[in-house]
Amino acid sequence: MAASFDLDTATAELAARTAEFVRNVVVPEETRSGMSLHHADEQLRHNLVASAKAAGVYGPHVPKEFGGHELSLRRLAAVFEEAGRSLLGPLAIQAQAPDEGNINLLDKVANAEQRQRYLAPLATGEIRSCIVMTEPDGAGSDPNALATTARRTDRGWVINGRKWFISGAHGASFGIVLARTSGKPGAVAAPRCSSSTSTRPD
């Protein structure tokens, strides 16, 4: 049976509205300010987020409980493509790295307290986050090389290691630290849980 990649009407309309939003709102702002994704200030980011919400295109990946569209991965691809026609497009819909990935991660693993403290303000665009992975000896593109360790104690977690070049750390309200709880650098740990490409219905 052949796979169909045709978009449903609602997703096609959201992609079209996102394209219009980027063309009419984001690109002029990018041109006017001369700012790129990595140099946008917080006021500009908040303004773009507010404009995206007003246009109804904010958070195609964000859970519905936080005002997003909660699209499946296949549907997201079409919308993200339109948002990516400007460097500031993903910033406007809170889909820039690593916030998009951190939202997805927290939605899957965060407990109730963590959802309220971290996921809610991140998913609604109030704050930014970063992911703390890169290390001097190569753990960046290859997380198997992680040397930083995390050990649970009665008082919480003790983290030992060295991190650097953390993109987006400046201005981030929190970071998700990648650390090894077992094994040695270079070893592939056994998976602790099953995973799939998407837990959301297509």
C-alpha positions as CSV (number, residue, x, y, z in Angstrom):
1,M,0.0,0.0,0.0
2,A,1.5,3.3,-1.1
3,A,1.9,6.0,1.6
4,S,0.1,9.3,1.1
5,F,1.8,12.6,1.9
6,D,-1.2,14.7,1.0
7,L,-2.0,17.3,3.8
8,D,-5.4,17.4,5.4
9,T,-7.3,20.7,4.9
10,A,-6.6,22.1,8.4
11,T,-2.8,21.5,8.2
12,A,-2.6,22.9,4.6
13,E,-4.5,26.0,5.9
14,L,-2.1,26.4,8.9
15,A,0.9,26.1,6.6
16,A,-0.5,28.7,4.3
17,R,-1.3,31.1,7.1
18,T,2.3,30.5,8.5
19,A,3.7,31.4,5.1
20,E,1.7,34.6,5.0
21,F,2.7,35.5,8.5
22,V,6.4,35.0,7.8
23,R,6.1,36.9,4.6
24,N,4.1,39.9,5.9
25,V,5.3,40.1,9.5
26,V,8.6,38.3,10.1
27,V,10.6,39.0,7.0
28,P,10.0,42.8,7.3
29,E,11.0,42.7,10.9
30,E,14.2,40.8,10.0
31,T,15.0,43.3,7.3
32,R,14.3,46.3,9.5
33,S,16.2,45.1,12.5
34,G,19.0,43.4,10.7
35,M,18.8,40.7,13.3
36,S,19.3,36.9,12.9
37,L,18.1,34.0,15.0
38,H,21.1,34.1,17.3
39,H,21.2,37.9,17.7
40,A,17.5,38.6,18.3
41,D,16.9,40.4,21.6
42,E,14.2,39.3,24.0
43,Q,11.9,42.2,23.3
44,L,11.9,41.3,19.6
45,R,11.3,37.7,20.4
46,H,8.3,38.5,22.7
47,N,6.9,40.8,20.0
48,L,7.1,38.1,17.3
49,V,5.6,35.5,19.7
50,A,2.7,37.8,20.4
51,S,2.2,38.4,16.7
52,A,2.3,34.7,15.9
53,K,-0.4,34.1,18.6
54,A,-2.6,36.8,17.3
55,A,-2.3,35.3,13.8
56,G,-3.2,31.9,15.1
57,V,0.1,30.2,13.9
58,Y,1.9,29.9,17.2
59,G,3.2,26.6,18.5
60,P,2.3,24.0,15.8
61,H,4.4,21.5,18.0
62,V,3.1,22.8,21.3
63,P,0.6,20.7,23.3
64,K,-3.0,22.0,23.1
65,E,-3.1,22.6,26.8
66,F,-0.6,25.4,26.4
67,G,-2.3,27.0,23.4
68,G,-0.5,25.0,20.6
69,H,-1.7,23.0,17.7
70,E,-0.1,19.7,18.8
71,L,0.5,18.4,15.2
72,S,2.0,15.1,14.3
73,L,5.6,15.0,12.9
74,R,4.4,14.7,9.3
75,R,2.1,17.7,9.6
76,L,4.7,19.6,11.5
77,A,7.1,19.3,8.5
78,A,4.9,21.3,6.3
79,V,4.4,24.1,8.8
80,F,8.0,24.2,9.9
81,E,9.1,24.5,6.2
82,E,7.0,27.7,5.9
83,A,8.3,29.1,9.2
84,G,11.9,28.4,8.1
85,R,11.7,30.8,5.2
86,S,13.0,33.4,7.6
87,L,15.7,32.9,10.3
88,L,13.3,34.6,12.7
89,G,10.3,32.4,11.7
90,P,11.1,29.5,14.0
91,L,11.8,32.0,16.8
92,A,8.3,33.5,16.4
93,I,6.5,30.2,16.8
94,Q,8.9,28.9,19.6
95,A,10.2,26.2,17.3
96,Q,13.9,27.2,17.2
97,A,16.5,24.8,18.6
98,P,16.7,23.7,21.3
99,D,13.3,25.0,22.6
100,E,11.3,22.8,20.1
101,G,13.2,19.7,21.2
102,N,13.0,20.6,24.9
103,I,9.3,21.2,24.7
104,N,8.9,17.8,23.1
105,L,11.1,16.1,25.7
106,L,9.4,17.7,28.7
107,D,5.9,16.9,27.3
108,K,6.9,13.3,27.4
109,V,8.9,12.9,30.6
110,A,8.2,15.8,33.0
111,N,6.2,15.2,36.1
112,A,3.4,17.5,37.2
113,E,5.7,19.9,39.1
114,Q,8.2,20.1,36.2
115,R,5.4,20.6,33.7
116,Q,4.2,23.6,35.7
117,R,7.7,25.0,36.4
118,Y,9.5,24.4,33.1
119,L,7.2,23.2,30.4
120,A,4.3,25.7,30.8
121,P,6.4,28.9,30.5
122,L,8.6,27.4,27.7
123,A,5.6,26.1,25.7
124,T,3.8,29.5,25.9
125,G,6.8,31.4,24.8
126,E,7.4,33.3,28.0
127,I,11.0,32.0,28.3
128,R,13.8,30.3,26.4
129,S,15.8,27.2,27.3
130,C,19.1,25.6,26.3
131,I,20.5,22.1,26.2
132,V,23.8,21.5,28.0
133,M,25.5,18.7,26.0
134,T,28.8,19.8,24.3
135,E,32.0,18.8,26.1
136,P,35.7,19.5,25.4
137,D,36.5,16.0,24.4
138,G,33.8,15.6,21.7
139,A,30.4,15.1,23.2
140,G,28.4,17.4,21.0
141,S,27.1,15.8,17.9
142,D,27.8,12.4,19.5
143,P,26.1,11.9,22.9
144,N,27.7,8.5,23.2
145,A,30.9,10.4,24.0
146,L,29.4,12.0,27.1
147,A,31.8,12.0,30.0
148,T,29.8,14.1,32.5
149,T,28.2,11.9,35.1
150,A,25.0,12.3,37.2
151,R,24.7,10.4,40.5
152,R,21.5,10.4,42.6
153,T,21.9,11.1,46.3
154,D,19.4,11.6,49.2
155,R,19.6,15.4,48.5
156,G,19.2,15.2,44.7
157,W,21.6,14.8,41.8
158,V,25.3,15.4,41.9
159,I,26.7,16.3,38.4
160,N,30.4,16.1,37.6
161,G,31.8,17.1,34.3
162,R,32.8,20.0,32.1
163,K,30.5,21.6,29.5
164,W,31.2,24.4,27.0
165,F,29.9,26.2,23.9
166,I,26.3,26.0,25.1
167,S,24.3,27.7,22.3
168,G,21.6,29.9,23.6
169,A,22.7,29.7,27.2
170,H,22.8,33.5,27.5
171,G,19.3,34.5,28.3
172,A,18.0,31.0,28.8
173,S,15.8,30.5,31.9
174,F,16.9,26.9,32.4
175,G,19.0,24.2,30.7
176,I,18.6,20.5,30.3
177,V,21.9,18.8,31.2
178,L,22.9,15.7,29.3
179,A,24.9,13.4,31.6
180,R,25.7,9.7,32.0
181,T,24.2,7.8,34.8
182,S,26.0,4.5,33.9
183,G,28.6,3.2,31.5
184,K,31.7,4.8,30.0
185,P,32.2,7.3,27.2
186,G,31.8,5.6,23.9
187,A,29.6,2.9,25.2
188,V,26.1,2.6,23.9
189,A,23.7,2.3,26.9
190,A,20.8,0.0,26.8
191,P,17.5,1.9,26.2
192,R,15.5,2.5,29.3
193,C,12.1,3.0,27.6
194,S,10.6,2.3,24.2
195,S,10.2,5.2,21.8
196,S,8.6,6.0,18.5
197,T,8.7,8.7,15.9
198,S,5.6,10.3,17.3
199,T,3.1,9.6,20.1
200,R,0.6,11.9,18.6
201,P,-2.1,10.7,16.2
202,D,-1.5,11.5,12.5
